[in-house]
Amino acid sequence: MRLASKFRHFSIPGILDTLGTLSTLDTLSTLSTLNFRHLIVTIIHIY
């Protein structure tokens, strides 16, 4: 019973932390992709 309560206590914050990290990474990758596209478009417009 002690192990179960410990697991339940640690798993929920751990899952939330993992989700938060994943969403942050996803947001960063989306932003970098958008910036990359913006750079390409800008370079094309310059030429």
C-alpha positions in Angstrom: 0.0 0.0 0.0 2.9 2.4 0.8 4.5 1.8 -2.6 1.1 2.4 -4.4 0.5 5.7 -2.6 4.1 6.8 -3.3 3.7 5.9 -7.0 0.4 7.8 -7.2 2.0 10.8 -5.5 5.0 10.9 -7.9 3.3 9.8 -11.1 0.8 12.7 -11.5 3.3 15.6 -11.1 5.8 13.6 -13.2 3.2 13.2 -16.0 2.3 16.9 -15.8 6.0 17.9 -15.9 6.5 15.6 -19.0 3.5 17.1 -20.7 4.7 20.6 -19.9 8.2 19.9 -21.3 6.8 18.3 -24.4 4.4 21.2 -25.1 7.3 23.7 -24.5 9.5 21.8 -27.0 6.6 21.6 -29.5 6.1 25.3 -29.2 9.8 26.0 -29.6 10.0 23.8 -32.7 6.9 25.4 -34.2 8.4 28.9 -33.6 11.8 27.9 -35.1 10.0 26.4 -38.1 8.0 29.6 -38.6 11.2 31.7 -38.3 13.0 29.4 -40.8 10.1 29.9 -43.3 10.2 33.6 -42.7 13.9 33.7 -43.4 13.5 31.7 -46.6 10.6 34.0 -47.8 12.7 37.1 -46.9 15.7 35.8 -48.8 13.5 35.0 -51.8 12.0 38.5 -51.7 15.5 40.1 -51.6 16.6 38.2 -54.7 
